[in-house]
Amino acid sequence: HLFDAYESAKEALKDSKARQKEIVTLVNATKQRIDSISELIQNSEEGTNIDELKEQLVQAKKSYREVYEEFSICKEQIQETQSLKSRAMNTLINAFNDYLSSGMQVNSVAEGDR
């Protein structure tokens, strides 16, 4: 049961890190889109209708905030999962040490009776 808890936390951490990697890709792609639109606005000639580009920029920035918020949530989940994994490992180690120490006491008592 203790090992299953550790393995479960380990798998959850692996999944969270894979999800974070996907989100980072989205964050970077969205940032590149913002930079691209900003550059188009800056390089547009006078008289050019840039209202559409400005609207695209507003939408891209909104999307960036949403994706970045998802990144922040994912980052927190990873920290919590790492903590859970660490606690599970410590519990497993302590249980093993308790098992060893109780087994050694039994052996030492049995040897003393001989």
C-alpha positions in Angstrom: 0.0 0.0 0.0 2.8 2.4 0.9 4.7 1.6 -2.3 1.5 2.1 -4.3 1.1 5.6 -2.8 4.6 6.5 -3.8 4.2 5.1 -7.3 0.9 7.0 -7.7 2.6 10.3 -6.7 5.5 9.6 -9.0 3.2 9.0 -11.9 1.1 12.1 -11.1 4.3 14.1 -11.1 5.4 12.7 -14.4 2.0 13.6 -15.9 2.1 17.1 -14.4 5.5 17.8 -15.9 4.4 16.6 -19.3 1.4 18.9 -19.1 3.7 21.8 -18.0 5.9 21.2 -21.0 2.8 21.5 -23.3 1.7 24.7 -21.6 5.1 26.2 -21.9 5.0 25.5 -25.6 1.6 27.3 -25.8 2.9 30.3 -23.7 5.9 30.7 -26.0 3.8 30.4 -29.2 1.3 33.0 -27.9 4.2 35.3 -26.9 5.6 35.0 -30.4 2.2 35.8 -31.9 2.0 39.0 -29.7 5.5 40.0 -30.8 4.6 39.4 -34.5 1.4 41.5 -34.3 3.2 44.2 -32.4 5.9 44.3 -35.1 3.2 44.5 -37.8 1.6 47.4 -36.0 4.9 49.3 -35.6 5.9 48.8 -39.2 2.5 49.6 -40.7 2.4 52.6 -43.0 0.4 55.7 -42.2 -3.1 55.5 -43.3 -3.2 51.8 -43.0 -6.2 50.5 -41.0 -4.5 48.9 -38.0 -7.7 48.5 -36.0 -7.9 44.8 -37.0 -4.3 44.3 -35.9 -4.9 46.0 -32.6 -7.9 43.8 -32.0 -5.8 40.7 -32.8 -3.2 42.0 -30.4 -5.8 42.5 -27.6 -7.0 38.9 -28.2 -3.5 37.5 -28.3 -2.7 39.2 -25.0 -5.9 37.9 -23.4 -5.0 34.4 -24.6 -1.5 34.8 -23.2 -2.9 35.8 -19.8 -5.1 32.7 -19.8 -2.4 30.3 -20.9 0.1 31.9 -18.4 -2.5 31.5 -15.6 -2.8 27.8 -16.6 1.0 27.6 -16.4 1.0 29.1 -12.9 -1.6 26.6 -11.7 0.3 23.7 -13.2 3.5 24.9 -11.6 1.8 24.9 -8.2 0.4 21.4 -8.8 3.9 20.2 -9.6 5.2 21.6 -6.3 2.4 20.0 -4.4 2.9 16.7 -6.2 6.7 16.8 -5.5 5.9 17.3 -1.9 3.4 14.5 -1.9 6.0 12.2 -3.6 8.6 13.2 -1.0 6.3 12.5 1.9 5.3 9.1 0.4 9.0 8.2 0.0 9.8 9.2 3.6 6.8 7.1 4.8 8.1 4.2 2.8 11.6 4.6 4.1 10.4 4.9 7.7 8.2 1.8 7.4 11.1 -0.1 6.0 13.5 1.1 8.7 10.8 0.2 11.3 10.6 -3.3 9.8 14.3 -3.7 9.8 14.7 -2.5 13.4 11.9 -4.8 14.7 13.4 -7.7 12.8 16.8 -7.1 14.3 15.4 -6.9 17.8 13.6 -10.2 17.3 16.8 -11.8 16.0 19.0 -10.4 18.8 16.5 -11.7 21.5 16.4 -15.1 19.8 20.2 -15.2 19.7 20.4 -14.2 23.4 18.2 -17.1 24.4 20.5 -19.7 22.9 
